[in-house]
Amino acid sequence: MAIVSPTPSPSASFNYTRLKQPTRVIPFPSSTTTRVAISSRLKSSKPLNSKKDSFSSSSSSSSMNLEFESDSDSDYELQYEFPIPRRKKGSLVYVTLPIDAVDSLGKVKRVKAMSYSFKALALAGVEGVVMEVWWGLVERDAPLSYDWRSYLEIVALAKHFGLKVRPVMAFHSFGVPGDSCWIPLPHWVRQVMIEQPDLAFSDRFGRRNGEYISLGCDVLPVLKGRSPMQAYSDFMRSFRDTFQEHLGITVTGIQVGMGPAGELRYPSCPSQKLAWSWRFRELGEFQCYDKYMLASLNACAQKVGMREWGNGGPLGAGNLMQNPEETEFFKSDGSWNTPYGRFFLEWYSGMLLLHGERLCMMAETIFWGTGVSISGKLAGMHWHYGTESHPSELTAGYYNTSIRDGYLPIARLFGRYGLILCCTGFEMRDSEEKQMHPLSSPEGLLRQILLAARASDLPLDGENSAARLSNQSLQQVLKMSRFYSDGLDELFFSFNFVRMGQTLFERDNWTRFTEFVKQISHGSNFQAKLNFGGSELCLSTSAAKKVRVALAYC
């Protein structure tokens, strides 16, 4: 039976009072607390005296202006210098469920096969599973009408096998119509977007991307009287109330979706195309041409007395597949590093930071005192990391260049609200990527993000970007996890393997994976979650065969 929540008050979801304690019940190491001020000028961030933030529902996009006050940009120049873990040594391993674990009708697919999977994972010493909870499936038909039954069933199944669950609040869509797996936004949201096309992001060519609602209208009542922020807040509140008995026990962490693919970024390149190897040359497109984003840009430009800067994104940004050095904006001495370029990139990245802060604030408020950790995810836009301007990062909203650290402000934001930072690409190696894309550096980008996390005292969730189970890929994960954790007195690193499927349970892959779990758990601390008899460190031959046969479903 669907669960219907009462109609919220107009400002129910984003008039907050900052809580005095973080969501997470274990304190972080002490660090300086900073806050972000909102106004019109675009500079760097510095600590403010105010201990309280407020985002009023009466704000409109046209008056949504950003100010990051500071005397200099030194805070975000390239510079580097947890809760108590469940194990003194070693890291926890989670496995992400198949995207279509719940089908389009809201039913769990292949429950028996999933049971075998969970038993195998538990025997291998895996800590738990990551479960995407799709907005488009739970609140599919009508506002405030939620159907959590399938996800309750998965949580109960995981609990039966002693596994923990980390749900992902998936406020984005997956795939496109005609794909074998297409999970759209809720039907009623798509109807509103048809009536109001500017709720979707748009690039300079007028191409709209409906993966995620434009953050330019975050606090505007565009969804049948509610704002997107209210809709996200109501969804998370309903989740909290429905799963209350599991929170802090079986459900131990919540990842808050913050954009396309759940990542805090703009849809500069459609998510379904990021896996195509030739797309790694794409510069991406600035997503600032819907009327809400343009209104905010125009207001900011007027505030600094440069009205002509508010008409749209940068000129001379080139074509998607163009060499950055052949463009006026992205070339080494291009306009990205001029007063106009700095203005635009501060505004563009600042809007993304503001969106992230609203979601962090909501999640902290909703899940405070429940015993669950909260995390947010960053993308790994690595394919122009070797250039001066880093085009693919800039268009995604990360103001990261050869002379400016775009990830430190995000890490500090997460730190202020006690979030765990999730980042991807742990299995990727420069030696492989540079053969196809000489300017790419997934290792360099990941190291920079990890250093920002360490500098901000952030616990970390690592992920792989592709389900590769070669010895080289798994050893690379271990290498990058050590890069983050070496020298830390208190380790909190966990790894999400993406994702569970038939390939994982093939004989050779399963052998390598179980050995990887043992290695990352530091051997002596490795421990199977269940005791079904026999070795704790591996499945019996007959059990492994049974799992491989049963799990031929993804």
C-alpha positions as CSV (number, residue, x, y, z in Angstrom):
1,M,0.0,0.0,0.0
2,A,1.3,3.4,-0.9
3,I,2.1,5.7,2.0
4,V,0.6,9.2,1.7
5,S,2.2,12.0,3.6
6,P,0.4,15.1,4.8
7,T,0.7,18.2,2.7
8,P,3.6,20.2,4.0
9,S,3.6,23.9,4.8
10,P,5.1,26.1,2.1
11,S,8.4,26.5,3.9
12,A,8.6,23.1,5.6
13,S,11.6,21.9,3.8
14,F,14.1,24.7,3.8
15,N,13.7,27.0,6.7
16,Y,16.2,25.5,9.0
17,T,17.8,26.2,12.3
18,R,21.4,24.9,12.3
19,L,21.6,21.9,14.7
20,K,24.2,22.1,17.4
21,Q,25.3,18.5,16.9
22,P,26.1,16.7,13.6
23,T,24.1,13.8,12.3
24,R,26.9,11.4,13.0
25,V,27.1,10.3,16.6
26,I,30.9,9.9,16.6
27,P,32.7,13.2,16.6
28,F,35.3,14.1,14.0
29,P,38.8,15.3,14.9
30,S,38.6,19.0,15.7
31,S,38.9,21.4,12.8
32,T,38.1,25.0,12.0
33,T,34.5,25.6,11.1
34,T,33.7,27.8,8.2
35,R,30.4,29.0,6.7
36,V,29.4,30.3,3.4
37,A,27.7,33.7,3.0
38,I,25.1,34.3,0.2
39,S,25.1,37.6,-1.6
40,S,26.2,39.1,-4.9
41,R,30.0,39.3,-5.2
42,L,32.0,36.3,-6.1
43,K,35.1,35.7,-4.1
44,S,36.6,32.9,-2.0
45,S,35.3,31.6,1.3
46,K,36.4,32.6,4.8
47,P,35.0,31.9,8.3
48,L,32.0,34.0,9.2
49,N,30.8,35.0,12.6
50,S,27.3,33.7,12.0
51,K,26.5,30.2,13.2
52,K,23.2,29.9,11.4
53,D,22.2,29.7,7.7
54,S,18.8,30.3,6.3
55,F,17.5,29.7,2.8
56,S,14.1,31.3,2.5
57,S,11.4,29.8,0.4
58,S,10.5,33.3,-0.8
59,S,13.9,33.6,-2.6
60,S,13.6,33.7,-6.3
61,S,16.2,32.6,-8.9
62,S,16.6,36.2,-10.1
63,S,17.7,37.2,-6.6
64,M,19.8,34.2,-5.9
65,N,23.2,35.8,-5.8
66,L,26.4,34.4,-4.3
67,E,29.1,35.9,-2.3
68,F,32.1,34.0,-1.0
69,E,33.8,36.6,1.1
70,S,37.5,36.6,1.6
71,D,40.5,38.9,1.4
72,S,42.2,36.6,-1.1
73,D,41.9,33.4,-3.0
74,S,44.5,31.7,-0.9
75,D,42.0,29.4,0.8
76,Y,41.5,27.4,-2.4
77,E,45.0,27.5,-3.9
78,L,46.6,24.2,-4.2
79,Q,47.6,23.4,-0.5
80,Y,47.5,20.3,1.6
81,E,49.1,19.4,4.6
82,F,36.7,10.0,12.0
83,P,34.2,8.4,13.6
84,I,35.9,5.5,15.4
85,P,36.0,2.7,12.9
86,R,34.3,-0.7,13.6
87,R,37.7,-2.3,13.2
88,K,41.0,-0.9,14.5
89,K,42.6,-1.8,11.1
90,G,41.2,-2.4,7.7
91,S,38.4,-1.1,5.6
92,L,34.8,-2.1,5.1
93,V,33.7,-3.3,1.7
94,Y,30.2,-2.8,0.3
95,V,28.7,-4.0,-3.0
96,T,26.3,-1.9,-5.0
97,L,23.1,-3.7,-6.1
98,P,22.1,-3.9,-9.7
99,I,20.4,-0.7,-11.0
100,D,17.3,-2.7,-11.8
101,A,17.1,-4.5,-8.4
102,V,13.6,-3.1,-8.3
103,D,11.7,-3.2,-11.5
104,S,9.6,-0.5,-13.1
105,L,6.5,-1.7,-11.3
106,G,8.2,-1.3,-7.9
107,K,8.8,-5.1,-7.3
108,V,12.1,-6.7,-6.3
109,K,13.5,-8.7,-9.1
110,R,14.7,-12.3,-8.7
111,V,14.4,-12.5,-4.9
112,K,15.9,-16.0,-4.7
113,A,18.9,-15.1,-6.7
114,M,19.4,-12.0,-4.5
115,S,19.2,-14.2,-1.5
116,Y,22.1,-16.4,-2.8
117,S,24.0,-13.2,-3.6
118,F,23.6,-11.9,-0.1
119,K,24.7,-15.2,1.4
120,A,27.8,-15.3,-0.8
121,L,28.7,-11.7,0.1
122,A,28.3,-12.3,3.8
123,L,30.5,-15.4,3.6
124,A,33.2,-13.4,1.8
125,G,33.3,-10.8,4.6
126,V,31.5,-8.0,2.8
127,E,30.1,-5.5,5.2
128,G,26.9,-4.7,3.3
129,V,25.2,-3.5,0.2
130,V,24.6,-0.1,-1.4
131,M,21.0,0.3,-2.6
132,E,19.8,3.0,-4.9
133,V,16.4,4.2,-3.8
134,W,14.8,5.8,-6.9
135,W,12.6,8.8,-6.6
136,G,11.0,7.9,-9.9
137,L,9.8,4.5,-8.5
138,V,8.9,5.4,-4.9
139,E,6.9,8.6,-5.6
140,R,6.1,7.7,-9.1
141,D,2.4,8.5,-9.6
142,A,1.5,11.4,-7.4
143,P,3.1,14.0,-5.1
144,L,3.6,12.8,-1.5
145,S,2.4,9.2,-2.3
146,Y,5.3,6.9,-1.5
147,D,5.6,3.1,-2.0
148,W,8.6,1.8,0.0
149,R,7.6,-1.9,0.0
150,S,10.3,-3.2,-2.3
151,Y,13.1,-1.4,-0.5
152,L,11.8,-2.7,2.9
153,E,11.9,-6.2,1.5
154,I,15.6,-5.7,0.4
155,V,16.5,-4.3,3.8
156,A,14.9,-7.2,5.6
157,L,16.7,-9.7,3.3
158,A,20.1,-8.0,4.0
159,K,19.4,-8.0,7.7
160,H,18.6,-11.8,7.6
161,F,22.2,-12.4,6.2
162,G,23.8,-10.0,8.6
163,L,24.6,-7.3,6.0
164,K,24.4,-3.6,6.5
165,V,22.6,-1.4,3.9
166,R,23.5,2.1,2.6
167,P,20.6,3.6,0.7
168,V,21.3,6.2,-2.0
169,M,18.6,8.9,-2.3
170,A,18.5,8.8,-6.1
171,F,16.8,12.1,-7.2
172,H,18.0,11.7,-10.8
173,S,17.0,9.5,-13.7
174,F,18.8,6.7,-15.3
175,G,19.0,5.8,-19.0
176,V,16.7,7.0,-21.8
177,P,13.5,5.7,-23.3
178,G,14.2,2.5,-25.2
179,D,17.1,1.4,-23.0
180,S,16.9,-2.1,-21.4
181,C,16.9,-0.2,-18.1
182,W,15.2,3.2,-17.9
183,I,14.3,4.7,-14.6
184,P,12.8,8.2,-15.2
185,L,11.9,10.9,-12.8
186,P,8.4,10.6,-11.3
187,H,5.7,10.7,-13.9
188,W,4.1,13.8,-12.3
189,V,7.5,15.6,-12.4
190,R,8.0,14.8,-16.0
191,Q,4.5,16.2,-16.8
192,V,5.4,19.4,-15.0
193,M,8.7,19.6,-17.0
194,I,6.8,19.2,-20.3
195,E,4.6,22.2,-19.2
196,Q,7.6,24.1,-17.9
197,P,10.7,23.1,-20.1
198,D,13.0,25.5,-18.1
199,L,12.9,23.1,-15.2
200,A,15.5,21.1,-17.2
201,F,19.1,22.2,-17.7
202,S,19.9,23.7,-21.0
203,D,23.1,24.4,-22.9
204,R,23.9,27.2,-25.4
205,F,22.3,25.3,-28.3
206,G,19.0,24.9,-26.4
207,R,19.5,21.2,-25.8
208,R,17.7,20.2,-22.6
209,N,18.9,17.6,-20.1
210,G,16.2,16.2,-17.9
211,E,18.3,13.9,-15.8
212,Y,18.0,16.2,-12.8
213,I,15.9,19.3,-12.1
214,S,17.8,22.5,-12.7
215,L,19.3,23.8,-9.5
216,G,18.3,27.3,-10.6
217,C,14.8,26.7,-9.3
218,D,15.9,24.9,-6.1
219,V,13.6,27.0,-3.8
220,L,10.8,28.0,-6.2
221,P,7.4,26.3,-5.8
222,V,7.5,24.8,-9.4
223,L,6.4,21.2,-8.5
224,K,2.7,21.5,-7.9
225,G,3.2,24.0,-5.1
226,R,6.4,22.6,-3.7
227,S,10.0,23.5,-4.5
228,P,12.5,20.7,-5.6
229,M,14.2,21.2,-2.2
230,Q,10.9,20.6,-0.5
231,A,10.2,17.5,-2.6
232,Y,13.7,16.1,-1.7
233,S,13.2,16.9,1.9
234,D,9.7,15.3,2.1
235,F,11.1,12.2,0.4
236,M,13.9,11.8,2.9
237,R,11.6,12.4,5.8
238,S,9.2,9.7,4.6
239,F,12.2,7.4,4.2
240,R,13.3,8.1,7.8
241,D,9.9,7.5,9.2
242,T,9.3,4.3,7.3
243,F,12.7,2.7,8.0
244,Q,13.0,4.1,11.6
245,E,13.4,0.6,13.2
246,H,16.3,-0.2,10.9
247,L,18.2,3.1,11.2
248,G,21.5,2.8,12.9
249,I,21.2,-1.0,13.0
250,T,20.9,-2.4,9.5
251,V,20.7,0.9,7.6
252,T,23.9,2.6,8.7
253,G,24.5,5.2,6.1
254,I,22.6,7.4,3.7
255,Q,24.1,8.9,0.5
256,V,22.2,12.0,-0.6
257,G,21.8,12.3,-4.4
258,M,23.0,15.8,-5.5
259,G,22.8,15.8,-9.2
260,P,23.1,13.6,-12.4
261,A,24.2,10.0,-11.5
262,G,23.8,11.1,-7.8
263,E,26.9,13.3,-8.1
264,L,27.3,16.9,-7.1
265,R,27.8,18.3,-10.6
266,Y,26.0,19.7,-13.7
267,P,25.0,17.4,-16.5
268,S,27.7,18.9,-18.8
269,C,27.8,15.6,-20.6
270,P,24.8,13.1,-20.5
271,S,25.5,10.5,-17.9
272,Q,24.7,7.5,-20.2
273,K,27.4,8.6,-22.6
274,L,30.2,9.1,-20.1
275,A,31.1,5.4,-20.4
276,W,31.8,5.7,-24.1
277,S,35.6,5.9,-24.6
278,W,35.5,8.5,-27.3
279,R,33.5,10.8,-25.0
280,F,36.5,11.2,-22.9
281,R,37.6,13.9,-25.3
282,E,34.5,16.0,-24.7
283,L,34.9,19.5,-23.2
284,G,31.4,19.4,-21.9
285,E,28.8,22.2,-22.2
286,F,28.0,24.9,-19.6
287,Q,24.5,24.2,-18.3
288,C,23.3,27.8,-17.6
289,Y,20.7,28.6,-20.2
290,D,17.4,27.8,-18.6
291,K,15.6,30.9,-17.5
292,Y,16.2,30.3,-13.8
293,M,20.0,30.0,-14.2
294,L,20.1,33.0,-16.5
295,A,18.1,35.1,-14.1
296,S,20.6,34.4,-11.3
297,L,23.6,35.1,-13.6
298,N,22.1,38.3,-14.8
299,A,21.4,39.5,-11.2
300,C,25.0,38.7,-10.2
301,A,26.4,40.6,-13.3
302,Q,24.3,43.6,-12.4
303,K,25.6,43.6,-8.9
304,V,29.2,43.8,-10.1
305,G,28.3,46.5,-12.6
306,M,28.9,44.3,-15.7
307,R,25.5,43.7,-17.2
308,E,27.0,42.3,-20.4
309,W,28.4,39.4,-18.4
310,G,24.9,38.2,-17.5
311,N,23.6,37.2,-20.9
312,G,24.8,33.6,-20.9
313,G,27.9,31.4,-20.7
314,P,31.4,32.1,-22.1
315,L,31.9,32.7,-25.8
316,G,34.7,30.8,-27.5
317,A,34.1,27.6,-25.4
318,G,34.6,25.6,-28.6
319,N,32.8,22.4,-29.8
320,L,32.4,19.3,-27.7
321,M,35.2,17.4,-29.3
322,Q,37.5,20.3,-30.0
323,N,41.1,20.5,-28.7
324,P,41.0,22.9,-25.7
325,E,44.0,24.8,-27.1
326,E,42.0,25.7,-30.1
327,T,39.3,27.5,-28.1
328,E,39.4,31.0,-26.9
329,F,38.0,30.2,-23.4
330,F,39.8,27.0,-22.5
331,K,43.3,27.4,-24.1
332,S,46.2,27.9,-21.7
333,D,46.1,31.7,-21.9
334,G,42.4,31.8,-22.6
335,S,39.7,33.9,-21.0
336,W,39.0,31.4,-18.2
337,N,41.8,33.3,-16.3
338,T,40.5,36.8,-17.0
339,P,38.2,38.9,-14.7
340,Y,35.2,37.8,-16.8
341,G,36.2,34.1,-16.7
342,R,36.8,34.2,-12.9
343,F,33.5,35.9,-12.4
344,F,31.6,33.4,-14.4
345,L,33.3,30.3,-13.0
346,E,32.8,31.6,-9.4
347,W,29.1,32.1,-10.1
348,Y,28.7,28.7,-11.9
349,S,30.6,26.7,-9.3
350,G,29.0,28.8,-6.5
351,M,25.5,27.9,-7.6
352,L,26.6,24.2,-7.3
353,L,28.0,24.7,-3.9
354,L,24.9,26.4,-2.8
355,H,22.8,23.5,-4.1
356,G,25.1,21.1,-2.2
357,E,24.8,23.1,1.0
358,R,21.0,23.1,0.9
359,L,21.0,19.3,0.6
360,C,23.6,18.9,3.3
361,M,21.6,21.1,5.6
362,M,18.4,19.2,4.9
363,A,20.0,15.7,5.4
364,E,21.7,16.8,8.6
365,T,18.4,18.1,10.0
366,I,16.3,15.0,8.9
367,F,18.7,12.3,10.0
368,W,20.1,13.9,13.1
369,G,20.0,11.5,16.0
370,T,19.2,8.4,13.9
371,G,22.6,6.8,14.1
372,V,23.3,6.9,10.4
373,S,26.1,8.5,8.6
374,I,25.5,10.8,5.6
375,S,27.6,11.0,2.5
376,G,27.7,12.9,-0.8
377,K,29.4,11.9,-4.1
378,L,31.7,13.7,-6.5
379,A,32.3,12.9,-10.1
380,G,35.7,11.9,-11.6
381,M,36.0,14.2,-14.7
382,H,39.6,13.4,-15.4
383,W,40.0,13.6,-19.1
384,H,41.5,17.1,-19.4
385,Y,43.3,17.0,-16.1
386,G,46.6,17.5,-17.8
387,T,45.7,20.9,-19.3
388,E,45.9,24.3,-17.6
389,S,42.1,25.0,-17.6
390,H,40.7,21.5,-17.0
391,P,37.6,22.1,-19.3
392,S,35.6,19.0,-18.5
393,E,35.8,19.8,-14.8
394,L,34.8,23.5,-15.3
395,T,31.7,22.6,-17.3
396,A,30.7,20.1,-14.7
397,G,30.8,22.8,-12.0
398,Y,34.2,22.1,-10.4
399,Y,36.3,25.3,-10.5
400,N,39.5,23.4,-10.6
401,T,42.4,24.5,-12.7
402,S,46.2,24.2,-12.6
403,I,46.3,27.3,-10.3
404,R,43.1,26.7,-8.2
405,D,41.8,23.8,-6.1
406,G,38.1,23.3,-6.9
407,Y,37.7,20.4,-4.5
408,L,38.8,21.8,-1.2
409,P,35.8,24.1,-0.9
410,I,33.5,21.1,-1.5
411,A,35.4,19.0,1.1
412,R,35.1,21.9,3.6
413,L,31.4,22.1,2.9
414,F,31.0,18.4,3.6
415,G,33.1,18.7,6.7
416,R,30.9,21.5,8.1
417,Y,27.9,19.1,8.0
418,G,29.7,15.9,9.0
419,L,29.3,14.2,5.6
420,I,31.4,11.4,4.3
421,L,33.0,12.1,0.9
422,C,32.4,9.5,-1.8
423,C,34.5,9.6,-5.0
424,T,35.0,7.2,-7.9
425,G,37.8,6.0,-10.2
426,F,39.8,4.0,-7.6
427,E,40.7,1.3,-10.1
428,M,41.8,3.6,-12.9
429,R,45.5,3.9,-13.8
430,D,47.2,6.7,-15.7
431,S,49.3,4.2,-17.6
432,E,46.2,2.8,-19.3
433,E,44.2,6.0,-19.8
434,K,47.0,8.0,-21.3
435,Q,47.4,5.5,-24.1
436,M,44.0,6.6,-25.4
437,H,43.8,10.1,-23.9
438,P,47.2,11.7,-23.2
439,L,45.8,14.6,-21.3
440,S,43.8,12.4,-18.9
441,S,45.0,11.7,-15.4
442,P,42.5,9.8,-13.3
443,E,45.2,9.1,-10.7
444,G,46.2,12.8,-10.5
445,L,42.5,13.9,-10.1
446,L,41.8,11.2,-7.4
447,R,44.9,12.1,-5.4
448,Q,43.9,15.8,-5.4
449,I,40.4,14.9,-4.1
450,L,41.9,12.5,-1.5
451,L,44.2,15.3,-0.3
452,A,41.3,17.7,0.0
453,A,39.5,15.0,2.1
454,R,42.4,14.5,4.4
455,A,42.9,18.3,4.8
456,S,39.2,18.6,5.8
457,D,39.3,15.5,8.1
458,L,36.7,13.8,6.0
459,P,36.0,10.0,6.1
460,L,36.0,8.5,2.6
461,D,33.9,6.1,0.6
462,G,35.8,4.9,-2.5
463,E,34.2,3.5,-5.6
464,N,35.3,1.9,-8.9
465,S,34.0,3.5,-12.1
466,A,33.8,0.2,-14.0
467,A,33.3,-3.3,-12.8
468,R,36.8,-4.6,-13.6
469,L,38.0,-7.5,-11.5
470,S,41.5,-7.9,-12.8
471,N,44.4,-8.2,-10.4
472,Q,45.8,-4.9,-11.6
473,S,42.5,-3.1,-11.0
474,L,42.0,-4.5,-7.5
475,Q,45.6,-3.7,-6.6
476,Q,45.1,-0.2,-7.8
477,V,42.2,0.2,-5.4
478,L,44.4,-1.0,-2.6
479,K,47.1,1.5,-3.7
480,M,44.8,4.5,-3.7
481,S,43.1,3.5,-0.4
482,R,46.6,3.5,1.2
483,F,47.4,6.9,-0.3
484,Y,44.4,8.3,1.6
485,S,44.8,6.4,4.8
486,D,48.6,6.1,5.4
487,G,49.6,8.2,8.4
488,L,46.1,8.8,9.8
489,D,45.7,7.9,13.4
490,E,42.1,7.0,12.9
491,L,41.2,5.3,9.7
492,F,37.7,5.5,8.2
493,F,37.8,4.3,4.6
494,S,35.3,2.1,3.0
495,F,35.0,0.8,-0.5
496,N,31.8,0.4,-2.6
497,F,32.3,-2.2,-5.4
498,V,30.1,-1.2,-8.3
499,R,28.3,-3.5,-8.9
500,M,26.8,-6.9,-8.1
501,G,26.1,-9.1,-11.1
502,Q,26.9,-12.3,-12.9
503,T,30.4,-11.2,-13.7
504,L,31.3,-10.8,-10.0
505,F,30.4,-14.4,-9.2
506,E,32.3,-16.0,-12.1
507,R,34.8,-18.4,-10.6
508,D,38.1,-16.5,-11.3
509,N,36.5,-13.1,-10.6
510,W,35.0,-14.3,-7.3
511,T,38.3,-15.8,-6.2
512,R,40.1,-12.4,-6.8
513,F,37.3,-10.5,-5.2
514,T,37.2,-12.5,-2.0
515,E,41.0,-12.2,-1.8
516,F,40.6,-8.4,-2.3
517,V,38.1,-8.2,0.6
518,K,40.6,-10.0,2.8
519,Q,43.5,-7.7,1.8
520,I,41.6,-4.5,2.2
521,S,40.3,-5.8,5.6
522,H,44.0,-6.3,6.6
523,G,43.9,-10.1,6.9
524,S,43.9,-10.6,10.7
525,N,40.8,-8.5,11.0
526,F,38.9,-10.2,8.2
527,Q,35.9,-12.0,9.4
528,A,33.0,-13.6,7.6
529,K,29.6,-12.2,8.5
530,L,27.9,-15.6,8.8
531,N,29.0,-19.0,10.0
532,F,27.6,-21.6,7.8
533,G,30.3,-24.1,8.6
534,G,33.6,-24.7,6.9
535,S,36.1,-22.0,6.1
536,E,35.3,-18.4,7.1
537,L,37.5,-17.1,4.3
538,C,35.9,-18.6,1.3
539,L,32.8,-20.4,0.0
540,S,32.9,-24.2,-0.5
541,T,33.3,-25.4,-4.0
542,S,29.7,-26.5,-4.1
543,A,28.4,-23.3,-2.6
544,A,30.4,-21.2,-5.1
545,K,28.9,-23.1,-8.0
546,K,25.4,-22.7,-6.6
547,V,26.0,-18.9,-6.4
548,R,27.3,-18.6,-9.9
549,V,24.4,-20.5,-11.3
550,A,21.8,-18.6,-9.3
551,L,23.2,-15.2,-10.0
552,A,23.2,-15.3,-13.8
553,Y,20.7,-12.5,-13.9
554,C,22.4,-9.2,-14.3
